[in-house]
Amino acid sequence: MTTALEIASRVRDPELPVLTLADLGVLRSVSESSDGSVVVTITPTYTGCPALDEMGADLRRSLVAAGYSSVEVRTALSPAWTTDWITDEGRRKLQEAGIAPPSKLGPQAVGPVPLNLTPPSRRVLCPRCSSPRTEEVSRFGSTACKALRRCADCLEPFEHVKEI
């Protein structure tokens, strides 16, 4: 029998369907009980993410269809999700789909965070031709976590998953 973790790991993200919830790093844990019940914990990409309800419904539907009698989906907001949680496989899938993956941020400093209202300049490679000569067209793309960019070399527009 396929495990609950294997099933939950195959559920796709509703906003970035080229990725699974596991690829995106949203799937935090899956625990099975001997009575056939499952508890799944997910962390949204940001508080108030409109896809959260759909993620839970997709997880429940997939696990119930696989024969699990009771499925509870919990939301964990701490620690907060970061784009560093996107797996290497997830980054590869984004690139192949023509979406520039986010850069890795690395460990964050603890303590006061300086407020800077100017967005940081990012060197984002074009996912089609790998040119570094890209420009941001709009800070907001089809979802709040993506920006719209254009390549100065191949002239193609593309989305970029913003670093969080």
C-alpha positions as CSV (number, residue, x, y, z in Angstrom):
1,M,0.0,0.0,0.0
2,T,1.2,3.5,-0.8
3,T,1.9,5.5,2.3
4,A,0.1,8.7,3.2
5,L,3.3,10.6,2.9
6,E,3.8,9.4,-0.7
7,I,0.3,10.3,-1.6
8,A,0.4,13.8,0.0
9,S,3.8,14.4,-1.7
10,R,2.2,14.0,-5.1
11,V,-0.5,16.7,-4.5
12,R,0.1,19.7,-6.8
13,D,0.1,23.3,-5.8
14,P,-3.1,25.0,-7.1
15,E,-1.2,28.2,-8.1
16,L,2.0,26.6,-9.4
17,P,0.8,23.3,-10.8
18,V,4.2,22.4,-12.1
19,L,5.1,21.9,-8.4
20,T,3.9,19.5,-5.8
21,L,3.3,20.8,-2.3
22,A,6.4,18.8,-1.3
23,D,8.4,20.5,-4.1
24,L,7.2,23.9,-2.8
25,G,8.2,23.1,0.8
26,V,4.6,23.7,2.0
27,L,4.1,20.0,3.1
28,R,5.6,19.9,6.6
29,S,4.6,16.5,8.0
30,V,2.3,13.6,7.5
31,S,1.5,11.1,10.3
32,E,-0.6,7.9,10.0
33,S,-2.4,6.1,12.8
34,S,-3.0,2.4,12.9
35,D,-6.8,3.1,12.6
36,G,-6.4,4.6,9.1
37,S,-6.5,8.3,10.1
38,V,-4.0,10.8,8.8
39,V,-2.8,14.2,10.1
40,V,-1.1,16.4,7.5
41,T,0.5,19.7,8.4
42,I,1.1,22.4,5.8
43,T,2.6,25.9,6.0
44,P,1.2,28.5,3.6
45,T,3.6,30.6,1.5
46,Y,2.3,33.6,3.3
47,T,-0.4,34.3,5.9
48,G,-3.7,34.7,4.2
49,C,-2.7,32.7,1.1
50,P,-5.9,32.2,-0.9
51,A,-4.8,28.8,-2.1
52,L,-4.6,27.3,1.5
53,D,-8.2,26.0,1.5
54,E,-7.7,24.4,-1.9
55,M,-4.5,22.8,-0.8
56,G,-6.3,21.2,2.2
57,A,-9.2,20.0,0.1
58,D,-6.8,18.5,-2.5
59,L,-4.9,16.7,0.2
60,R,-8.1,15.4,1.8
61,R,-9.5,14.2,-1.5
62,S,-6.3,12.4,-2.5
63,L,-5.9,10.6,0.8
64,V,-9.5,9.6,1.1
65,A,-9.5,8.3,-2.5
66,A,-6.5,6.2,-1.5
67,G,-8.5,4.6,1.3
68,Y,-7.6,6.6,4.4
69,S,-10.7,6.9,6.6
70,S,-10.1,10.2,8.3
71,V,-7.9,13.1,7.2
72,E,-7.1,16.2,9.2
73,V,-5.2,19.0,7.6
74,R,-3.5,21.4,10.0
75,T,-1.9,24.7,9.3
76,A,1.4,25.7,10.9
77,L,2.4,29.4,10.7
78,S,5.6,29.1,12.6
79,P,8.3,28.9,11.4
80,A,7.1,31.0,8.5
81,W,7.6,29.5,5.0
82,T,10.5,30.8,3.0
83,T,11.4,30.3,-0.6
84,D,14.5,28.5,0.7
85,W,12.2,25.6,1.4
86,I,11.6,25.0,-2.3
87,T,13.5,21.8,-3.2
88,D,16.2,21.6,-5.8
89,E,13.7,19.5,-7.8
90,G,11.1,22.2,-7.4
91,R,13.6,24.8,-8.7
92,R,14.4,22.7,-11.7
93,K,10.7,22.2,-12.5
94,L,10.1,26.0,-12.3
95,Q,13.0,26.6,-14.6
96,E,11.7,24.0,-17.1
97,A,8.3,25.6,-17.0
98,G,9.8,29.0,-18.0
99,I,9.4,30.5,-14.4
100,A,12.6,31.9,-12.9
101,P,13.1,30.2,-9.5
102,P,13.9,32.4,-6.5
103,S,17.5,32.8,-5.3
104,K,18.4,31.1,-2.0
105,L,18.4,33.6,0.9
106,G,20.3,31.5,3.4
107,P,20.0,31.9,7.2
108,Q,18.3,35.0,8.3
109,A,19.6,37.3,11.1
110,V,17.8,37.2,14.4
111,G,16.8,40.5,16.0
112,P,15.6,43.8,14.6
113,V,15.1,44.0,10.9
114,P,15.9,47.3,9.2
115,L,13.1,48.7,7.2
116,N,13.9,49.4,3.6
117,L,11.0,50.5,1.3
118,T,13.1,50.1,-1.9
119,P,12.9,46.6,-3.3
120,P,16.3,45.0,-3.5
121,S,17.8,44.8,-7.0
122,R,17.9,41.2,-8.1
123,R,19.9,39.5,-10.8
124,V,17.4,37.2,-12.2
125,L,18.4,34.9,-15.1
126,C,16.1,34.4,-18.0
127,P,14.7,30.8,-17.7
128,R,14.7,30.5,-21.5
129,C,18.1,31.7,-22.6
130,S,19.9,32.1,-19.2
131,S,20.7,35.8,-19.9
132,P,21.3,38.0,-16.8
133,R,20.0,41.0,-18.8
134,T,16.4,40.9,-17.5
135,E,14.2,43.7,-16.1
136,E,11.2,43.7,-13.9
137,V,8.0,44.8,-15.7
138,S,5.6,44.5,-12.8
139,R,6.3,43.6,-9.1
140,F,3.1,41.6,-9.2
141,G,2.4,38.7,-11.6
142,S,-0.4,36.2,-11.8
143,T,-0.1,35.6,-8.0
144,A,1.2,37.7,-5.2
145,C,4.3,35.6,-4.9
146,K,5.5,36.1,-8.5
147,A,6.8,39.2,-10.4
148,L,6.6,39.7,-14.2
149,R,10.0,40.2,-16.0
150,R,11.3,40.5,-19.5
151,C,14.6,39.4,-21.0
152,A,16.5,42.0,-22.9
153,D,18.2,39.4,-25.1
154,C,15.5,36.9,-26.2
155,L,12.8,39.5,-25.5
156,E,10.5,36.9,-23.9
157,P,8.4,37.8,-20.9
158,F,8.5,35.4,-17.9
159,E,7.4,35.1,-14.3
160,H,9.8,35.1,-11.3
161,V,9.0,33.6,-8.0
162,K,10.0,36.3,-5.5
163,E,12.3,35.6,-2.6
164,I,10.6,35.5,0.8
